């Protein structure tokens, strides 16, 4: 199956934690006007609820992710809210 380049660069939240080389987890990504779930692979284990950045698509609804902290949160001193 072809890669899904639209998902690369998106952020998401892990629904099922990853296990590093031992296996994937599952990530929910906001994309295409909705939310979609993908199998998520990472080099290091990541916990449920972690915010991640999609860094590559493996095709077949599988992506590579890394833990992500929004750099703008550091400027505002917390979870950047618009209100």
C-alpha positions as CSV (number, residue, x, y, z in Angstrom):
1,X,0.0,0.0,0.0
2,X,1.2,3.5,-0.8
3,X,2.4,5.9,1.9
4,X,0.0,8.4,3.3
5,X,2.1,11.6,3.1
6,X,-0.8,13.8,4.4
7,X,-0.3,12.4,7.9
8,X,3.4,13.2,8.1
9,X,4.0,16.3,10.2
10,X,0.7,15.9,12.1
11,X,0.5,15.5,15.9
12,X,-1.6,13.0,17.7
13,X,-2.3,11.3,21.0
14,X,-1.5,7.6,21.8
15,X,-4.5,5.5,22.5
16,X,-2.3,2.5,23.1
17,X,1.3,3.0,24.2
18,X,4.1,1.9,21.9
19,X,6.6,-0.7,23.0
20,X,9.6,0.4,20.9
21,X,11.2,-2.4,19.0
22,X,8.8,-4.9,20.7
23,X,5.7,-3.6,18.8
24,X,3.4,-0.8,17.9
25,X,0.8,1.2,19.7
26,X,-2.1,3.2,18.3
27,X,-2.3,6.9,17.7
28,X,-5.3,9.1,17.0
29,X,-4.4,11.9,14.5
30,X,-6.5,14.9,13.5
31,X,-6.4,14.9,9.7
32,X,-8.6,15.5,6.7
33,X,-11.3,17.3,8.8
34,X,-11.6,14.5,11.3
35,X,-9.7,12.0,13.4
36,X,-8.1,8.8,12.2
37,X,-6.3,6.0,14.0
38,X,-3.1,4.5,12.8
39,X,-0.7,1.8,14.1
40,X,2.2,3.8,15.7
41,X,5.8,2.7,15.8
42,X,8.5,4.4,17.8
43,X,12.2,3.7,18.6
44,X,11.5,4.0,22.4
45,X,8.4,2.9,24.3
46,X,5.9,5.7,24.8
47,X,3.0,5.7,27.3
48,X,-0.7,6.0,26.7
49,X,-1.8,9.6,26.4
50,X,1.6,10.8,25.1
51,X,1.5,13.6,22.5
52,X,3.4,12.5,19.4
53,X,4.6,13.8,16.1
54,X,4.2,11.6,13.0
55,X,7.6,11.5,11.3
56,X,7.0,9.0,8.6
57,X,4.3,6.8,6.9
58,X,4.9,3.1,6.4
59,X,1.7,2.7,4.3
60,X,-1.1,0.3,5.4
61,X,-2.2,2.8,8.0
62,X,1.1,2.5,9.9
63,X,3.2,5.5,11.0
64,X,6.5,6.2,12.8
65,X,6.1,8.6,15.7
66,X,8.3,10.5,18.2
67,X,7.3,12.1,21.5
68,X,6.3,15.8,21.0
69,X,6.1,18.8,23.1
70,X,4.8,22.0,21.4
71,X,7.6,24.6,21.6
72,X,5.0,27.3,21.9
73,X,3.9,25.9,25.2
74,X,7.3,26.9,26.7
75,X,6.7,30.5,25.7
76,X,3.3,30.7,27.3
77,X,4.3,28.7,30.4
78,X,2.0,25.8,30.0
79,X,-0.6,24.2,27.8
80,X,-1.2,27.0,25.2
81,X,-4.8,27.9,25.3
82,X,-6.4,30.4,23.0
83,X,-8.9,31.8,25.5
